[in-house]
Amino acid sequence: MADPIITSTNTGNRRNNMTMNANQAAARPNPGQVGRSVGQMSSYGVARSGMNQIRQGDVIRGEISDLRNNEITITLENNTLIKGQIADSSSLSIGQTAAFRLSSISPSGIMLDAIPNSYTETELTLINKALEEASLPATERNQSAVKALMDNLMPINKQSIQQLMQQAYDLGTDDMETLCLMNRKHYQVTADSVAQFSAYRNGAHSLLARAEAFSSQIPQLLETLAGNGPSNIVAMFGEKLLSIALADDESAAAGRANANNTSTLPTIADLSEADLSSLKTMLSETPMTDEQLASLQSSTMTGKEAALLIQKAIAGQTIVLSEYCPASELQAKSDEILQLLNPQPDSSLDGNLTTLESVLSDQAEEAVETDTALPDAASDAVNSEAATDSSSARSFAGRLFHNLSDAARSSFQNINEMLAAPHEGSTNITHTPAVIDTLLSGAASFGRQNSQLFLQLTPEMRSELARYLQGMGVDSRITDRVLSGDISATDTLAAIKNSIAHSDSALTQNLFQTEAFQKLFQNVLLDSFTISPHQLAKTNEMDSFYQSMEQKMNSFETLINTTLSGSDSGQLSGQAHDMQSNIDFMKSLNQAFAYMQLPLKLQNQNAHGDLYVYTKKDKMKQNPQKLSLMLHLEMDHLGTVNVRLEKDHQNIKAVFHLEKEDALRLIECNTHLLTDSLAEKGYTCQVQVQPLTQSETPVQDFLNAKVTPSASHEMKRFSFDIRA
C-alpha cells in the first residue's frame, strides 16, 4: 500500500508530540489505514495532490515555500503543495522546515497550527542518541539545543550542549537557533542583541510598528496622569515630554522665530498658464475681499485659499464654467474640498474663553528645508567620488526614490484621469475643471509633508485648541493660524511647550486631556520617527535621522524611569529601550552588508521599507558608477512592493515586483512617469513590472543562512563528537 502524505497521530498534547521518541514513532499504527474521509484534497488548498483523504488533527511536515501574512504554502517531501491559513506566522520564514497540525477543515480552506521544535523521525533518533551519549535527558529544551548545533555544524558534546543551555538561561531565552547562529557569526551576544536578532530573523523587526505604538501611548500616559495627579506636577512632566519630542527640530525653531511665517505655502503661481486662466475665469463672478482679489490677480494666493474660494463659488452658484457641468458633480467636488481642507467657520474666541475660566474655577474649588534632487547626468561625474561607500549609496537610493515619488505626485491628476477614464459606450464623464484636482492635490501634498493642522484636526478641535492657547497667553498670530489650520503640528506643540511655564497649571492639565492635544502630540511624535522621500534626498540624512531617534528614545526612557513607576510606565520604558536596541542592531548589521530600515512618511500613508545595497564597498570604490540595490515596501493598498534598481553610469534598470494583480497593472500602465522624470535628469531608464512569486527578504536570508543549505534535511552529512 502506498504511503500517504498525511498520517493521523495522537495530537492531543503538543509537547508530547514534539518529544516523541524513535520507539514511539516505530510503534504507531500503519499510516496507510486512514480513518474518516473528509473530502477531496482539491477542496482544501492542495495544489498538486497525491492525497485522497484528510482529517482534522493530522500532522504534516514540510518546507515553507511561500508565506504572505497569514497565508502559507508548504511543500511536502514528494513535492505536494498544501495551501492554508496559519494564525501566527511571526516565528516562521520561507525556506524553514517545520511540522503543522491541521486544526480545522472547512470548504473554504484549512487552518494550520505550527508545532515548534518538531523533528523528523531520523532527526529525533540522532538527537536522542547524542543526548544519551552525553548523559543528558531527552527533554524538549535539550533536544532543541542539539538540533540548533546540528543545523549550524557546531560541535555536539556534553560541554557544548551545556554551554549553550547555560547561555540561554543567562539571557532568558529559549531560542537556541538564534543563539547558535549568533555564536557562529561571532555577533556580540547580549539579551538585547538576541531579541533583535530573533525579531529580524522572523520578520518582526519593523521600527514603524514600534514607533506607531509608542507615539500613541505617550499621550495616553500624559492624559492618565492629568486625570489623577496634581496639576503643577503634571504640567512640569508634560513640559519635559514635549521638550524631548521637539528636541533638535528645525521646523519648530523656525516656527518659534516667526509665528506668522506662511511664505512656504504653495501658491497659484505654480499652476500652468492654462490652469491659472481657468481658475480666474471660474472665480470672475465670485465676491471676494480686496486683499483676495489682489492676491488672485498677482498669483500670490495660496492653493488652499483658491480651492476654498471655488467651494464658495459652487455653494453661492457664482462659479463660471466654460462647459456644462451637472449640479451633482459640482456638489460632490464641493464636498470633497470641504472634507479635505477642513475650513474653520467664522467665530470669535472671546465668547468661549469664559467657559475655560469657569472650568478652572470649579476645579480650584475641588483641588526650512532644501530640496536635493537626483543630480543631472552632466554633473554625475563630478559627484562620483562621493559614491564610494554604503552611505552615499543610500543617499543615491534616497534621491532616486524621492524623484519617483515626486514624479507620481506631479502626475497625480494624469493618473486619476487614466483610472477614471470611461470605457467605450460609458456615460461616466467628468465635467469639473482639472485645475480643481490640481489645487487639491497640491494642498494635500503640502499639508502631509509639513504636518499642517487642517489635515490633522477637525475645525472643532482647532477651535478648542485655540481657546486653550489664548488662555495660556500664546501669541494671537499663532492662534489665528491654528484656527485656519495653516500651521504645522510641530510649531503648535512648540508654542504650547513655551507657554506652560507661565500658564495656569490647571489650564495646562485640562489641555492634556483634550482629544485635540493628544492627537497633535501623537502626530508630532510619529512625524519625528518617520522620514519622507523629500528628506531621503539629502546627503547623510538617514544617519542624522537615526541618531535623533536614538537620542529621543534614550531621553524618554530616562525620564520615565526616573519619574514614574508602575506597569504602564515600565512597558513604555521597555518599548523605548527596544527601539534603541533595534537601531543598534542595524548598525551592527551594516558592518557586514549595507542595509537600512526606512520608516517612510508617504503622501497618503506611513509605510515600512527596507533598503538593501548589494554592491560591496570594494566594488563601489573600483567602479563608483555602478550600483545595485533593492527597496522593499509594505503598502496598505499596493501590498508588498520590491523595487530592484541597477545603475551603470547614466543607465538605470528598474524592476518592480508586486504581489497584487491590480497594483501590478496600475504600475505597468504608468511606468512612463518614472522614465520621463529620469529622462529630464539625463538618465535612460528601463522599467519592468513582474509579479512577486516569492517574498524577497535579504536580511532574513543573511541571518538564517546555514553552513550547508540541506543541513537540517540530510543528517548523514553530520559527524558527531558524542564523547562525554
C-alpha positions as CSV (number, residue, x, y, z in Angstrom):
1,M,0.0,0.0,0.0
2,A,1.4,3.4,-0.9
3,D,2.4,5.6,2.0
4,P,0.0,8.5,2.4
5,I,1.3,12.1,2.7
6,I,-0.7,12.9,5.8
7,T,-1.0,10.5,8.7
8,S,-3.2,10.6,11.7
9,T,-1.4,10.9,15.1
10,N,-2.5,11.5,18.6
11,T,-2.0,15.2,18.8
12,G,-3.9,16.0,22.0
13,N,-0.8,17.2,23.7
14,R,1.6,19.3,21.6
15,R,4.6,18.8,23.9
16,N,4.1,15.0,23.9
17,N,4.0,15.1,20.1
18,M,7.2,17.1,20.0
19,T,9.1,14.8,22.3
20,M,8.0,11.5,20.7
21,N,11.0,9.2,20.7
22,A,12.0,6.7,17.9
23,N,10.4,3.7,19.6
24,Q,7.1,5.5,19.8
25,A,7.3,6.5,16.2
26,A,8.0,2.9,15.1
27,A,5.1,1.6,17.2
28,R,2.5,3.9,15.5
29,P,-0.4,2.2,13.6
30,N,0.0,1.6,9.9
31,P,-0.5,5.1,8.5
32,G,-1.9,3.6,5.4
33,Q,-5.1,2.8,7.3
34,V,-6.6,6.3,7.1
35,G,-9.8,6.9,9.1
36,R,-12.8,9.0,8.3
37,S,-12.7,10.7,5.0
38,V,-13.4,14.5,4.9
39,G,-13.3,15.2,1.2
40,Q,-11.1,15.6,-1.8
41,M,-7.9,17.4,-1.2
42,S,-8.6,19.8,-4.0
43,S,-11.2,21.4,-1.8
44,Y,-8.7,22.1,0.9
45,G,-5.9,24.0,-0.8
46,V,-3.7,21.2,-2.2
47,A,-2.1,22.4,-5.5
48,R,-0.6,19.1,-6.6
49,S,-2.3,16.2,-4.9
50,G,-1.1,12.7,-4.2
51,M,-3.6,12.5,-1.3
52,N,-7.2,11.4,-1.2
53,Q,-8.2,11.9,2.4
54,I,-7.5,14.2,5.2
55,R,-9.0,14.8,8.7
56,Q,-8.7,17.3,11.5
57,G,-5.8,16.7,13.9
58,D,-3.5,15.2,11.3
59,V,0.1,16.4,11.4
60,I,2.2,17.2,8.3
61,R,5.8,18.2,7.9
62,G,7.4,20.1,5.0
63,E,9.3,23.2,3.8
64,I,7.6,26.6,3.8
65,S,7.7,27.7,0.2
66,D,5.5,30.8,0.5
67,L,4.4,32.9,3.4
68,R,2.3,36.1,3.0
69,N,0.7,37.5,6.1
70,N,-1.3,34.5,7.4
71,E,-1.4,32.6,4.1
72,I,1.1,29.7,4.0
73,T,2.2,27.2,1.4
74,I,4.0,24.0,2.5
75,T,6.0,21.7,0.2
76,L,6.0,18.1,1.4
77,E,8.7,15.6,0.6
78,N,7.0,14.4,-2.6
79,N,6.6,18.0,-3.8
80,T,2.9,18.1,-2.9
81,L,1.9,21.7,-2.1
82,I,-0.6,22.4,0.6
83,K,-2.0,25.9,1.0
84,G,-3.8,27.1,4.1
85,Q,-4.1,29.7,6.8
86,I,-2.0,30.0,10.0
87,A,-2.9,32.1,13.0
88,D,0.6,33.2,13.9
89,S,3.4,33.4,11.3
90,S,5.8,35.6,13.3
91,S,8.2,32.8,14.1
92,L,8.1,31.3,10.6
93,S,10.1,32.1,7.4
94,I,10.3,30.9,3.9
95,G,12.7,28.0,3.5
96,Q,12.2,26.8,7.0
97,T,11.2,23.1,7.6
98,A,8.6,22.6,10.2
99,A,5.6,20.5,11.3
100,F,2.0,21.6,11.3
101,R,-1.2,20.3,12.8
102,L,-4.5,20.7,10.8
103,S,-6.6,22.5,13.4
104,S,-9.7,22.9,11.3
105,I,-11.1,21.9,7.9
106,S,-13.9,23.6,6.0
107,P,-14.9,24.0,2.4
108,S,-13.3,27.5,2.4
109,G,-9.9,26.1,3.3
110,I,-7.7,24.6,6.1
111,M,-6.3,26.1,9.3
112,L,-2.8,25.1,10.4
113,D,-1.0,25.3,13.8
114,A,2.8,25.3,13.8
115,I,4.4,22.7,16.1
116,P,7.6,24.3,17.5
117,N,10.8,22.3,17.7
118,S,9.2,19.4,15.6
119,Y,11.6,16.8,14.1
120,T,11.6,14.0,11.6
121,E,12.0,10.5,13.0
122,T,15.5,10.4,11.7
123,E,16.4,13.7,13.3
124,L,14.8,12.7,16.6
125,T,16.7,9.4,16.7
126,L,20.1,11.1,16.2
127,I,19.2,13.9,18.6
128,N,18.2,11.5,21.4
129,K,21.3,9.3,20.7
130,A,23.6,12.4,21.1
131,L,21.9,13.3,24.3
132,E,22.2,9.7,25.6
133,E,25.9,9.6,24.8
134,A,26.3,12.9,26.6
135,S,24.4,11.6,29.6
136,L,21.7,14.3,29.3
137,P,18.0,13.7,29.5
138,A,15.9,13.9,26.3
139,T,13.9,16.9,27.3
140,E,12.4,19.4,24.9
141,R,15.0,22.0,25.8
142,N,17.9,19.7,25.4
143,Q,16.6,18.4,22.0
144,S,16.2,22.0,20.7
145,A,19.8,22.7,21.7
146,V,21.2,19.7,19.9
147,K,19.1,20.5,16.8
148,A,20.4,24.0,16.7
149,L,24.0,22.8,17.0
150,M,23.3,20.3,14.2
151,D,21.9,22.9,11.8
152,N,25.0,25.1,12.3
153,L,27.6,22.3,12.1
154,M,28.9,23.1,15.6
155,P,30.4,20.5,17.9
156,I,27.9,18.3,19.7
157,N,29.0,17.0,23.1
158,K,28.1,17.4,26.7
159,Q,30.2,20.5,27.1
160,S,28.8,22.3,24.0
161,I,25.2,21.5,24.9
162,Q,25.6,22.6,28.5
163,Q,27.3,25.8,27.4
164,L,24.5,26.7,25.0
165,M,21.8,25.9,27.6
166,Q,23.6,28.0,30.2
167,Q,23.9,30.9,27.8
168,A,20.2,30.6,27.1
169,Y,19.4,30.6,30.8
170,D,21.6,33.6,31.5
171,L,20.0,35.6,28.7
172,G,16.4,34.4,29.5
173,T,15.7,32.9,26.0
174,D,14.6,29.5,24.6
175,D,15.6,30.4,21.1
176,M,18.5,28.0,20.7
177,E,18.7,28.5,16.9
178,T,19.2,32.2,17.3
179,L,22.0,31.7,19.9
180,C,23.8,29.2,17.7
181,L,23.6,31.5,14.6
182,M,24.9,34.4,16.6
183,N,27.8,32.4,18.1
184,R,28.7,31.0,14.6
185,K,28.6,34.5,13.1
186,H,30.6,36.0,16.0
187,Y,28.0,38.5,16.9
188,Q,28.1,40.1,20.4
189,V,25.6,38.0,22.4
190,T,23.5,40.0,24.9
191,A,19.9,39.9,25.9
192,D,19.1,42.9,23.6
193,S,21.0,41.6,20.6
194,V,19.4,38.1,20.9
195,A,16.0,39.7,21.0
196,Q,16.7,41.9,18.0
197,F,18.4,39.1,16.0
198,S,15.4,36.9,16.6
199,A,13.0,39.7,15.5
200,Y,15.0,40.3,12.3
201,R,15.1,36.6,11.5
202,N,11.4,36.3,11.8
203,G,10.4,39.4,10.0
204,A,9.1,41.1,13.2
205,H,11.7,43.9,13.1
206,S,9.6,46.9,11.8
207,L,10.6,50.1,13.5
208,L,7.5,51.8,12.1
209,A,5.1,49.4,14.0
210,R,7.1,50.1,17.2
211,A,7.0,53.9,16.6
212,E,3.3,53.9,16.0
213,A,2.6,52.1,19.2
214,F,4.9,54.3,21.3
215,S,3.6,57.5,19.7
216,S,0.1,56.7,20.7
217,Q,0.9,55.5,24.2
218,I,2.9,58.6,25.4
219,P,-0.1,61.0,25.0
220,Q,-2.3,58.4,26.7
221,L,0.1,58.2,29.6
222,L,0.0,62.0,29.9
223,E,-3.8,62.0,29.8
224,T,-3.9,59.4,32.6
225,L,-1.6,61.4,34.8
226,A,-3.5,64.6,34.1
227,G,-6.7,62.9,35.3
228,N,-5.1,61.8,38.6
229,G,-2.1,63.8,39.5
230,P,-1.5,67.3,41.0
231,S,-1.8,69.9,38.2
232,N,1.7,71.5,38.8
233,I,3.5,68.2,38.7
234,V,1.6,67.1,35.6
235,A,2.4,70.4,33.9
236,M,6.1,70.0,34.6
237,F,6.2,66.4,33.4
238,G,4.3,67.3,30.3
239,E,6.7,70.1,29.5
240,K,9.6,67.7,29.8
241,L,7.9,65.2,27.5
242,L,7.3,68.0,24.9
243,S,10.9,69.2,25.2
244,I,12.1,65.7,24.3
245,A,9.6,65.4,21.4
246,L,10.7,68.7,19.9
247,A,14.4,68.4,20.5
248,D,16.6,69.4,17.6
249,D,13.5,70.1,15.4
250,E,14.5,72.7,12.8
251,S,10.8,73.3,11.8
252,A,9.9,74.1,15.4
253,A,12.7,76.5,15.7
254,A,11.7,78.3,12.5
255,G,8.1,78.4,13.7
256,R,9.0,79.9,17.1
257,A,11.2,82.5,15.4
258,N,8.5,83.7,13.1
259,A,5.0,82.8,14.1
260,N,3.5,84.4,11.0
261,N,5.7,82.6,8.5
262,T,3.3,81.4,5.7
263,S,5.6,82.1,2.8
264,T,6.2,78.4,2.2
265,L,2.6,77.7,1.4
266,P,2.2,76.8,-2.3
267,T,0.6,79.5,-4.4
268,I,-1.3,79.5,-7.6
269,A,1.8,80.8,-9.3
270,D,2.8,77.2,-9.6
271,L,-0.1,76.5,-11.9
272,S,0.2,76.2,-15.7
273,E,-0.9,79.2,-17.7
274,A,-4.0,77.3,-18.8
275,D,-5.0,76.2,-15.3
276,L,-4.4,79.8,-14.0
277,S,-6.6,81.2,-16.7
278,S,-9.3,78.6,-16.0
279,L,-9.1,79.5,-12.2
280,K,-9.5,83.2,-12.8
281,T,-12.5,82.6,-15.1
282,M,-14.2,80.4,-12.6
283,L,-13.9,83.0,-9.8
284,S,-14.7,86.0,-12.0
285,E,-18.2,86.4,-10.6
286,T,-17.4,85.3,-7.0
287,P,-17.5,88.0,-4.3
288,M,-14.1,88.4,-2.5
289,T,-12.3,90.9,-0.4
290,D,-9.9,93.4,-1.9
291,E,-7.0,91.5,-0.5
292,Q,-8.2,88.2,-2.0
293,L,-8.7,89.9,-5.4
294,A,-5.2,91.4,-5.3
295,S,-3.6,88.1,-4.4
296,L,-5.6,86.3,-7.2
297,Q,-4.5,88.9,-9.8
298,S,-0.9,88.8,-8.7
299,S,-0.9,85.0,-8.4
300,T,0.2,85.1,-4.7
301,M,-2.9,83.5,-3.4
302,T,-2.3,80.1,-1.8
303,G,-3.7,77.0,-3.5
304,K,-5.7,76.1,-0.4
305,E,-7.4,79.5,-0.4
306,A,-8.1,79.3,-4.1
307,A,-9.8,75.9,-3.6
308,L,-11.9,77.2,-0.7
309,L,-13.0,80.1,-3.0
310,I,-14.0,77.6,-5.6
311,Q,-16.1,75.8,-2.9
312,K,-17.7,79.2,-2.0
313,A,-18.4,79.8,-5.7
314,I,-20.1,76.5,-6.0
315,A,-22.2,77.0,-2.9
316,G,-23.2,80.5,-4.0
317,Q,-23.8,79.4,-7.6
318,T,-21.4,82.1,-8.8
319,I,-18.9,79.8,-10.5
320,V,-18.3,80.4,-14.2
321,L,-17.6,77.2,-16.2
322,S,-16.6,77.0,-19.9
323,E,-18.5,73.8,-20.3
324,Y,-21.7,72.4,-18.8
325,C,-21.3,70.5,-15.6
326,P,-24.1,68.7,-13.7
327,A,-25.0,70.1,-10.4
328,S,-24.4,66.7,-8.7
329,E,-20.8,66.7,-9.9
330,L,-20.2,70.3,-8.6
331,Q,-21.7,69.4,-5.3
332,A,-19.6,66.3,-5.0
333,K,-16.5,68.4,-5.7
334,S,-17.6,71.0,-3.1
335,D,-17.9,68.2,-0.5
336,E,-14.5,66.9,-1.4
337,I,-12.9,70.3,-0.9
338,L,-14.6,70.7,2.5
339,Q,-13.7,67.3,3.6
340,L,-10.0,67.6,2.7
341,L,-9.3,71.2,3.7
342,N,-11.5,71.4,6.8
343,P,-12.1,75.2,6.7
344,Q,-12.7,76.9,10.0
345,P,-16.2,78.6,10.3
346,D,-16.2,82.3,11.3
347,S,-16.3,82.5,15.1
348,S,-14.8,84.5,17.9
349,L,-12.7,83.1,20.7
350,D,-13.7,85.7,23.3
351,G,-17.1,84.3,23.9
352,N,-15.7,80.8,24.6
353,L,-12.8,81.8,26.9
354,T,-15.2,82.3,29.8
355,T,-16.1,78.6,29.6
356,L,-12.4,77.7,30.2
357,E,-12.3,80.2,33.1
358,S,-15.4,78.6,34.7
359,V,-13.9,75.2,34.4
360,L,-10.7,76.3,36.2
361,S,-12.6,78.0,39.0
362,D,-14.7,74.8,39.5
363,Q,-11.5,72.7,39.7
364,A,-9.9,75.2,42.0
365,E,-12.7,74.7,44.5
366,E,-12.3,70.9,44.3
367,A,-8.3,70.8,44.2
368,V,13.4,75.3,6.1
369,E,14.4,72.5,4.1
370,T,16.4,72.4,1.0
371,D,15.4,70.0,-1.9
372,T,18.3,68.0,-3.2
373,A,17.1,66.3,-6.4
374,L,18.7,63.5,-8.3
375,P,21.8,65.0,-10.0
376,D,21.7,65.6,-13.7
377,A,23.8,63.2,-15.8
378,A,26.1,66.0,-16.7
379,S,27.1,66.6,-13.1
380,D,27.1,62.8,-12.2
381,A,30.8,62.5,-12.8
382,V,31.6,65.4,-10.5
383,N,29.8,63.7,-7.7
384,S,31.1,60.2,-8.4
385,E,33.8,60.3,-5.7
386,A,31.0,60.7,-3.1
387,A,29.5,57.3,-4.1
388,T,32.3,55.2,-2.6
389,D,30.6,53.8,0.4
390,S,27.3,52.5,1.6
391,S,26.2,55.9,3.0
392,S,26.4,57.6,-0.4
393,A,24.7,54.6,-1.9
394,R,21.8,55.1,0.4
395,S,21.9,58.7,-0.5
396,F,21.6,57.9,-4.2
397,A,18.7,55.5,-3.5
398,G,17.0,58.2,-1.5
399,R,17.3,60.7,-4.3
400,L,16.0,58.2,-6.8
401,F,13.1,57.3,-4.6
402,H,12.4,61.0,-4.0
403,N,12.3,61.6,-7.8
404,L,10.0,58.6,-8.2
405,S,7.7,59.9,-5.5
406,D,7.9,63.4,-6.9
407,A,7.0,62.2,-10.4
408,A,4.0,60.3,-9.1
409,R,2.9,63.4,-7.1
410,S,3.2,65.8,-10.0
411,S,1.3,63.4,-12.3
412,F,-1.4,62.7,-9.7
413,Q,-4.0,64.3,-12.0
414,N,-3.0,62.3,-15.0
415,I,-3.1,59.0,-13.1
416,N,-6.6,59.8,-11.8
417,E,-7.8,60.7,-15.2
418,M,-6.4,57.4,-16.6
419,L,-8.0,55.3,-13.9
420,A,-11.3,57.1,-14.1
421,A,-11.4,57.2,-17.9
422,P,-14.7,55.8,-19.1
423,H,-14.9,52.7,-21.2
424,E,-16.3,52.7,-24.7
425,G,-20.0,53.5,-24.5
426,S,-19.8,54.7,-20.9
427,T,-21.6,57.9,-19.9
428,N,-19.5,58.4,-16.8
429,I,-17.7,61.5,-17.9
430,T,-16.3,64.1,-15.5
431,H,-17.0,67.8,-16.4
432,T,-15.4,69.6,-13.5
433,P,-12.2,71.5,-14.5
434,A,-8.9,69.7,-13.9
435,V,-7.5,72.7,-12.1
436,I,-9.6,71.9,-9.0
437,D,-8.0,68.5,-8.6
438,T,-4.6,70.1,-9.2
439,L,-5.2,72.5,-6.4
440,L,-6.5,69.8,-4.0
441,S,-3.6,67.5,-4.8
442,G,-1.0,70.3,-4.2
443,A,-2.7,71.3,-0.9
444,A,-2.9,67.7,0.3
445,S,0.8,67.1,-0.6
446,F,2.0,70.2,1.2
447,G,-0.2,69.6,4.2
448,R,1.0,66.0,4.6
449,Q,4.7,66.8,4.1
450,N,4.6,69.7,6.5
451,S,2.1,68.2,9.0
452,Q,-0.4,71.0,8.7
453,L,-3.3,71.2,11.2
454,F,-6.0,71.4,8.5
455,L,-5.2,67.8,7.7
456,Q,-4.9,66.6,11.2
457,L,-7.6,68.3,13.3
458,T,-11.2,69.0,12.7
459,P,-12.4,72.6,12.8
460,E,-14.0,71.9,16.2
461,M,-10.7,70.5,17.6
462,R,-8.8,73.5,16.2
463,S,-11.3,75.9,17.9
464,E,-11.0,74.2,21.2
465,L,-7.2,74.1,20.9
466,A,-7.1,77.8,20.0
467,R,-9.2,78.7,23.1
468,Y,-6.7,77.0,25.3
469,L,-3.8,78.6,23.6
470,Q,-5.4,82.0,24.1
471,G,-5.9,81.3,27.7
472,M,-2.2,80.3,28.1
473,G,-1.2,83.7,26.6
474,V,0.1,82.4,23.2
475,D,0.6,85.0,20.5
476,S,-2.6,85.8,18.7
477,R,-0.9,85.3,15.3
478,I,-0.4,81.6,16.2
479,T,-4.0,81.1,17.5
480,D,-5.3,82.6,14.2
481,R,-3.2,80.1,12.2
482,V,-4.4,77.3,14.5
483,L,-8.0,78.3,13.7
484,S,-7.3,78.3,9.9
485,G,-5.1,75.2,10.1
486,D,-2.3,76.9,8.3
487,I,0.4,75.9,10.9
488,S,2.4,72.8,11.4
489,A,1.7,70.4,14.3
490,T,5.3,70.9,15.5
491,D,5.0,74.7,15.6
492,T,1.7,74.4,17.5
493,L,3.2,72.0,20.1
494,A,6.3,74.2,20.4
495,A,4.0,77.2,21.3
496,I,2.3,75.1,23.9
497,K,5.6,74.0,25.5
498,N,6.9,77.5,25.6
499,S,3.7,78.7,27.4
500,I,3.5,76.1,30.1
501,A,6.0,77.7,32.5
502,H,4.0,80.9,32.8
503,S,0.4,79.5,32.4
504,D,-2.1,78.3,35.0
505,S,-1.1,74.6,35.7
506,A,-4.8,73.7,36.0
507,L,-5.5,75.0,32.5
508,T,-2.5,73.0,31.2
509,Q,-3.7,69.9,33.0
510,N,-7.1,70.3,31.2
511,L,-5.4,70.8,27.9
512,F,-3.5,67.5,28.2
513,Q,-6.8,65.6,28.5
514,T,-8.3,67.0,25.3
515,E,-8.6,64.9,22.2
516,A,-7.1,67.7,20.1
517,F,-3.9,67.8,22.2
518,Q,-3.5,64.0,22.3
519,K,-3.9,63.7,18.5
520,L,-1.5,66.6,18.0
521,F,1.1,65.1,20.3
522,Q,0.8,61.7,18.7
523,N,1.3,63.1,15.2
524,V,4.3,65.1,16.2
525,L,6.0,62.1,17.8
526,L,5.2,59.8,14.8
527,D,6.5,62.5,12.4
528,S,9.8,62.6,14.2
529,F,10.0,58.8,13.9
530,T,9.3,58.7,10.1
531,I,11.2,60.1,7.1
532,S,9.8,61.4,3.8
533,P,11.2,60.8,0.3
534,H,12.0,64.6,0.3
535,Q,14.3,64.1,3.3
536,L,15.8,61.0,1.9
537,A,17.2,63.0,-1.0
538,K,19.5,64.9,1.4
539,T,23.0,63.5,1.9
540,N,23.6,61.7,5.3
541,E,20.0,62.4,6.3
542,M,19.4,58.8,7.3
543,D,22.4,58.9,9.7
544,S,21.2,62.0,11.4
545,F,17.6,60.7,11.4
546,Y,18.5,57.6,13.4
547,Q,20.8,59.5,15.7
548,S,18.0,61.8,16.6
549,M,15.6,58.9,17.1
550,E,18.0,57.1,19.3
551,Q,18.7,60.2,21.4
552,K,14.9,60.8,21.9
553,M,14.2,57.3,22.9
554,N,17.0,57.4,25.4
555,S,15.7,60.6,26.9
556,F,12.2,59.2,27.1
557,E,13.4,56.1,28.8
558,T,15.4,58.0,31.3
559,L,12.6,60.5,32.1
560,I,10.0,57.7,32.6
561,N,12.4,55.5,34.7
562,T,13.4,58.4,37.0
563,T,9.9,60.0,37.3
564,L,7.3,57.3,37.2
565,S,6.6,53.8,38.4
566,G,4.0,51.1,37.6
567,S,3.4,48.6,34.9
568,D,2.3,51.1,32.2
569,S,5.4,53.3,32.6
570,G,7.5,50.1,32.8
571,Q,6.1,49.0,29.5
572,L,6.7,52.3,27.8
573,S,10.3,52.4,29.1
574,G,10.8,48.9,27.7
575,Q,9.4,50.0,24.3
576,A,11.8,52.9,24.2
577,H,14.7,50.6,25.1
578,D,13.6,48.1,22.4
579,M,13.6,50.8,19.7
580,Q,17.1,51.9,20.7
581,S,18.3,48.2,20.6
582,N,16.7,47.9,17.1
583,I,18.8,50.8,15.8
584,D,22.0,49.5,17.5
585,F,21.4,46.1,15.9
586,M,21.0,47.8,12.5
587,K,24.4,49.4,13.0
588,S,26.0,46.1,13.6
589,L,24.3,44.6,10.5
590,N,25.8,47.4,8.5
591,Q,29.3,46.2,9.3
592,A,28.5,43.1,7.3
593,F,26.3,44.5,4.5
594,A,24.6,47.8,3.6
595,Y,21.1,47.7,5.0
596,M,18.8,50.2,6.5
597,Q,15.2,50.3,7.6
598,L,13.0,53.1,6.2
599,P,10.0,54.1,8.3
600,L,8.6,56.1,5.4
601,K,6.1,59.0,5.5
602,L,4.4,59.0,2.1
603,Q,1.7,61.3,0.8
604,N,-1.2,59.2,2.0
605,Q,0.2,56.8,4.5
606,N,3.1,55.6,6.5
607,A,4.9,52.6,5.2
608,H,7.6,50.2,6.4
609,G,10.6,49.9,4.0
610,D,13.9,48.1,3.8
611,L,16.8,49.3,1.7
612,Y,19.5,46.8,0.6
613,V,22.7,47.8,-1.2
614,Y,24.0,44.7,-3.0
615,T,27.2,46.3,-4.3
616,K,30.1,45.6,-2.0
617,K,32.2,48.5,-0.7
618,D,35.4,47.5,-2.5
619,K,33.4,47.2,-5.8
620,M,32.0,50.6,-5.3
621,K,35.4,52.1,-4.8
622,Q,36.7,50.4,-8.0
623,N,33.6,51.5,-10.1
624,P,31.5,54.1,-8.3
625,Q,29.3,54.5,-11.4
626,K,27.8,51.0,-10.8
627,L,25.3,50.4,-8.1
628,S,22.8,47.6,-7.3
629,L,20.1,47.9,-4.6
630,M,16.6,46.9,-3.7
631,L,13.8,48.8,-2.0
632,H,11.3,46.7,-0.1
633,L,8.0,48.3,0.8
634,E,4.9,47.2,2.7
635,M,2.0,49.3,1.5
636,D,-1.6,49.4,2.7
637,H,-3.2,49.2,-0.7
638,L,-0.4,48.0,-3.1
639,G,0.7,45.3,-0.7
640,T,4.3,44.1,-0.9
641,V,6.4,46.1,-3.4
642,N,10.0,45.2,-4.2
643,V,11.9,47.6,-6.5
644,R,15.3,46.4,-7.8
645,L,17.5,49.2,-9.2
646,E,20.7,48.8,-11.1
647,K,22.7,51.9,-12.2
648,D,25.5,51.8,-14.7
649,H,26.7,55.4,-15.4
650,Q,23.6,57.1,-16.9
651,N,21.7,53.8,-17.5
652,I,19.2,52.7,-14.9
653,K,17.2,49.4,-14.8
654,A,14.2,49.2,-12.5
655,V,12.3,46.0,-11.9
656,F,9.1,46.2,-9.9
657,H,7.8,43.1,-8.2
658,L,4.3,43.3,-6.8
659,E,2.1,40.7,-5.1
660,K,-1.3,42.2,-6.1
661,E,-2.6,42.0,-9.6
662,D,-4.4,45.3,-9.6
663,A,-1.3,47.0,-8.2
664,L,0.8,45.4,-10.9
665,R,-1.5,46.7,-13.6
666,L,-1.5,50.2,-12.1
667,I,2.3,50.4,-12.1
668,E,2.5,48.8,-15.5
669,C,0.3,51.4,-17.1
670,N,2.3,54.3,-15.6
671,T,5.9,53.3,-15.9
672,H,6.4,56.2,-18.3
673,L,6.1,58.6,-15.4
674,L,9.4,57.3,-14.0
675,T,11.2,57.1,-17.3
676,D,10.1,60.6,-18.3
677,S,11.1,62.0,-14.9
678,L,14.6,60.4,-15.1
679,A,15.0,61.4,-18.8
680,E,14.7,65.0,-17.7
681,K,17.7,64.4,-15.5
682,G,19.8,62.9,-18.3
683,Y,19.2,59.2,-17.5
684,T,17.9,56.4,-19.6
685,C,15.7,54.0,-17.7
686,Q,14.3,50.6,-18.5
687,V,11.4,49.5,-16.4
688,Q,10.0,46.0,-15.9
689,V,6.9,45.0,-13.9
690,Q,6.6,41.4,-12.7
691,P,4.5,39.5,-10.2
692,L,6.1,38.8,-6.8
693,T,6.3,35.0,-6.8
694,Q,8.3,34.7,-3.6
695,S,8.9,37.2,-0.9
696,E,12.5,38.5,-1.0
697,T,13.9,39.0,2.5
698,P,17.7,39.5,2.2
699,V,18.1,40.3,5.9
700,Q,16.4,37.1,6.9
701,D,18.3,35.1,4.3
702,F,21.6,36.5,5.6
703,L,20.8,35.9,9.2
704,N,19.2,32.4,8.7
705,A,22.0,31.2,6.3
706,K,23.2,27.8,7.3
707,V,26.7,26.4,6.6
708,T,25.1,23.7,4.4
709,P,21.7,24.5,2.8
710,S,20.5,21.0,3.3
711,A,21.9,20.6,6.8
712,S,18.6,20.1,8.5
713,H,17.4,17.6,5.9
714,E,20.3,15.3,5.2
715,M,21.5,14.1,8.6
716,K,24.1,11.8,7.0
717,R,26.3,14.8,6.3
718,F,26.8,15.4,10.0
719,S,29.5,13.9,12.2
720,F,29.2,14.0,15.9
721,D,31.6,14.1,18.8
722,I,29.5,12.4,21.4
723,R,32.3,11.5,23.8
724,A,31.3,13.0,27.2
